[in-house]
């Protein structure tokens, strides 16, 4: 009986593994509506993980430990480190996807607990421009719009199109607060920059606006997927109160809930459910208690956190001086002005500590 039981379990596992590995890269359905794509998700989560790297030299040359696998061959156009607000992002070109990738870093793991506590009390406090009744979280909005990040990202997108072709798609991604910034960036590219082929995919993103904002966002950036890992606590914040649907925070579509399936307490696969178009599907992540920080820091087996304990520590070799510049506030930019295949030989890196956000 024991042997038969194990054979049955192995057969189930093999079937699940076959289903998981059989997904095909496909961005749109036959009727032109966006569809969720597992292969793209596990590619973008690797790009999202890489933005947490503090070694700017390895990130710029795309030689870091996380800069491999499905992201191999990526060329960085711009790295932005906003020292004043402890923000980091990069822009580059993935030729295999025919796309510009924009990735935003989230809150580092050692400050998650305090950040999560703060999110419980965040209020809707900003009217989104030219969207009647739409309100958003001022802090998330400002992190993208009112820092050095936005102008540097938009300039890098223009350079990427100039160097690599105007027909490139744009894929914006981020984790945690980086997901919030990615969402505002995707909306900005459509509304203010006139971009048409914009896709947003975020991981563990908090709510950023009310239901009116969610409706506008869904209309303007329909090719958006918010991936939530099982009991991840952050997507449940700031809280949603169903008795005040117009006044409370409200997710925009479309959620993809990755619920872990286990046998004998061993996790063998994440079952991905594409949720309804409401943004607050009660049968998806809202059906469980969002209580896990560990689920927040791991998506598809990929760590989404910094490799060092210090939140805003960066490392840069002297060889990068010719590619970097600083503004009057000490914010750092590493820029590629022309297409390049150069190999940068690096010596002992220098370290820069940036005060915590």
N, C-alpha and C positions, 0 to 999 in steps of 0.2 A: 504493500500500500504506500509506504514511504517513497519508494522509487517512482511509482506511478504519479504520486502527487508532485514530485519535483519535475518530472517530465512535463506534466500539465502546466506547471508554472513557467517552465522554460519556453513552452510553446506559446503561452500568452505573451511572455516577454518578447519573443521573436516577432510575433504579429504586431505588437505595439511599436517595436523598433522599426519594422518595415514601413508601417504607416508614417512614423515620424520622419524617416529618411526619404520617403517617396514624394515629399512636397516639392513642387517645381516653382522656380522663380517666375512670377507672373504679377504684374502690377495693376492690371485692369481686367475686369470681366468683359465678356463679349458685348454687353450693352453699354460699355464705357464707364461703368461705375467702379470706383476703387475697390479692390479686394485685399484682404490681409495676405501677407506673403511670409511664410516661415523662414525661408532662406534669406530674404532681405533682412528680417529681424535679427537673425543671428550674425549677420554681417555688420549691421549698424550698431549692435551692442558692443562689438569689438572696437569700432570707431569711438563709441562713447567711453569705453574703458580707457582708451589711449589718452584722452584729454586730461585724465587725472595724473599723468606722468609729470614729475617735477623737473626731470632732466630735459631742458629745452633743446639741448644739442641733439640728443637722441630722438626727440620728438620731431624736430625740424628735418633731420635727415631720415626719419622714419626707420630707425634702427633699434628702437626700444623693444623690450621683450613682448610688449603688447602690440607692436606694430608688425604683425606677421599674419600668417594664416589667410583668412578671407580678405584681409586688407592689404595684402602684399602688392607692391607696385604703386601705392598711393603717393602723390606728390603734394607736399604742403606748400601753400601759397602765402599764408599768414598765420602767425601765432600771436595772440593778444593776451597779455597779462596785466590786468588792471590792479595795480598795487594798492591803490587807495581803498578799493572795495573788495579786494581779495577774490577777483574773478579771473577765469581763464577760458579761452576758446581758441579754436583754430579753424581755418578754411583751407580746403585743398581739392584736388581733382582725382577721382577714381575713374580711370579710363574704362575698366571692365563694366562699370555701371553707367558709363556715359553721363556722369553726374558730378556736380560740385557738392562736396560734403561740408556741412557746417556743424561743429560739435561744441557743446557748452558743458563746462564742469559743474557738478553739483556741490552740495555741502559735504565736507570731509567727515569721515566716520566718527572721529573723536568728539565732534561738536553736534552730532545728530540728536542726541538726547535733549540738549537745551533747545535746539532749533525746533524739534517736534513739540516740546512744551509751549514754545512761543506760538506755534501755528494754531493751537487750540483757541487762542484769543484774537486772532487776526480778523479785522473787520473789512468789509468792502468800503473803500475810502477814496476811490478815484473814478470819475466819469471818463469812459473811453472816448476819445475824440470822434465826432461825427457818427456815433452809434447811439441813438436815443435809448435811454433807460439802461444802457449797458454800463456795468460797474465792474472794476477789477481791483486786485490787491496792489496798492501803491508800491510796495517794496519790490515785488516781482516785476512789475511794469518798469520801475526805475532802474533795476539792475540791468535791463537791456537798453532802454531808451535814454537814460540820463547818465550814462558812463561813457568811457572811451570805447566800449565794446561795439556799439552800433555803427559808428562811422568807419571803424576799422574793418568790420565784417562786410559792410556794403561796398567799400572800396576794393576789398579782396575779391568779392564776387565779380565785380566789373573787370578786374585784371585777369581773373581766371577765364572769363568768357572771351576776353581779347586774345589771350594766349592759346586757348584750347578750343574755341568755337562758341558761337552764340547760341547754338542749339542744345547746349548742355542742360540736363534737368538739374534741379536743386533739391537736395535731401538734407533736412535739418533734424538734428538729434540732440539728445541730452538726457541726463539722469537727475532725478530729485529736483532741486532748484534749477539745475541746468535744463531740465525738461520744461519748466515754466518759461525760461528765457528762450528756449527753442521755439515754443509756441508763439510767443510775441514776435520773434524774428520771422517765422513763416508768415504770419499775418501781415507784418510790415512789408515783406517782399512782395506780397500780392497787392496790398492796398496802396502803398506809397511808391513802390518801385515798378509796378506794372508787370511783375513776373507771372507767368502762367503755369509753368510746369514745376510746381512746388509740392513736395511731399514732406510731411512732418511725422516722425516716429519717436516717441519718448518712452522712457522707462522710469516707473515709480514717480510719476509727476503729481504734485499736489494740485488741488483746485485753485484756479486763478481768477475766476470771475463769476458773475451771476448767470441766471438762465437766459437773460436777454443777450448777454455777451456770448454765451455758448451757442445760441441760435445764429448770431451773426458769423461767428467763427466757423461753424459748420457749413454755412452757405458759401463763405469766401475761401476756405481751405478744406474742402471736403476730403482730400487725400491725406487724412490724418489718422494715426493709430496711437493710442495710449496703451502701452503694455504694462500690466500689473502682475507681479509675482505673488501668487497665493495670498498670504496674510500680511503683506507689506503694509506698514502703518501709514506711510506718508500720503498715498492716494486718498486716504480717508480724511485728510485734513486740507484746509480748514473744514470744520464740520458742515455736513449737509443736514438741514432741518426740513423734513418733508412738509411740515405744517406751515412753513413760510417759503413756498417755492420761488417767489419772485424776489425775495429779499436775501436769500441765503446763497452761499457759494454753490456752484453747480458745474459739474464736469461737462465738457463738450464731447461729442462722439469722435471716434469710435473706440470703445474699450476692447482690449483683448486680454482676457483673464487666463493666466497660466497657472493652473492648479496642479499640484504635484500628485501623481499617482504612485502609491507604494504597495509593495507586497512584503509581508512579514517585517514591516517597519523599515524596509529598504526602498528609498525613492528610486524608481526606475525610469520615469518619464514625466514630462510636464504636458498635461492635456490643455491645449489652447482653445478657448472658446471665444468666438467673435460675438460680442454682445449686441444688444439692439441699438437703435439709432437715438436713444434718449439721452445718452451720456450718464445716466444713473440707473442702469439696468439692475433691478433688485435681485435677479438670479445670478449675477456675476459677483464681483468682489464685494459688493454690498451685502451679499448673503452670508458673509463671515465677518468675524471681528478682526479689524485691522490692528494687530498688536505686535507685529514682528519687525524688529530692526534688522535682524539677520536676513530676512527675506528681501528687505530693501537694498541690501548691499550685494546681492548676488542675483544675476539674471542669466538664464540659460547656461549656468555653470561658469559665468564670467564675473570676476570681481569688479565692482563699481565703487572704487575707493582709492585713496592715495596710497602710494607704496611706502610712505613715511608717516610718522605720527604727527609731525608739524603740519598744520593746515596750509600755510602759505609759503612754504619753503621751496625755492627754485634753485636749480643748478644749471650753470651755463659755462661752456669752455671759452677760453680767449679767442679761439678760431671763429667764434660766432660774431665777433664785434663788427665785422664788415657787413653782416646781414641784419644787425639789430640797431635800434634807436630807442631813445627815451624822450618822453615829453617833459614838460616843466614840473609835473607831479611825480616823476619817476616811473610812470607806467612803461612797460617794455613791449616792443613790437619786433618780431622777427619776420622779415619780408623777403619774398622772392619776386624780383622785378621783371625777370625774363625766364622763359622755360629753361630748365637746366637739368643735366644728368650728372653734375659734378659729385665726386666723392670727397667729403670733408674729413680730413685726418684730425682727430682730436687728441689733445694731451690732457693733463690733469685739469678737471673742471673746477671752476670757481663756484662758490655757494653764496646765495643771497637769501637772507631771511626777510619775510614780509609779515608785518603784524597781522594778527588774526582779525577776521571780519567781526 
